[in-house]
């Protein structure tokens, strides 16, 4: 940052806790030591947003929110947020913050793309509207989308991995093991019929983007931005050209009118819906 002549005023610095760290958990000691170590490495006086990645079931929520409040009170951070927390965990943190007069989280990082919609579209909007937690969406392009584009491969949908991870905040050991396996378990769980349907969806989406004059990646990013709940979209790029290509998706957002969105919904056929309410009186 110093070599390029940039200042902290020009950038927003994030720090993530509890992900591939040597010390595990979200104890007060781990949170404070992690933030102080990051400030020393970054050579900064403060961090803009500290993100707590995955909730720690072994640590009381009161200890977590009090530790984050202490970090902000010391001037080491301006705000804090969560990542891959369930709606219940986010609400629990908010409730504890109000109870103990602590700074509340301002953002939740959640996976959101064409093939992962349930949490963001069904369960999080209530929190966005009621307690003011913003949405920072990550992985707008699913992990199988680029592979399907280049190799004509199979797209791994969220339902195919739902059996592997049943919660929104799984443990670190399971995630590391999955990365070492190279997602081989996903291929084993993917049924031939589901594989065929997903391949057909990719082909139809490819035909659609050809008519629109854009790429499949640009459509996926623009589709995510079309959701009014998305305040921020995290994009990864290995080159300047790739980043420029992704930014061009902003010009595509106005073209996604109601008819175009309906066409995409017809192709995806995965719009999440809440299960019907069951009356306990009817079960008696």
Order of alpha helices (4+ residues) and beta strands (2+ residues): beta-alpha-beta-alpha-beta-alpha-beta-alpha-beta-alpha-alpha-alpha-alpha-alpha-alpha-beta-alpha-alpha-alpha-alpha
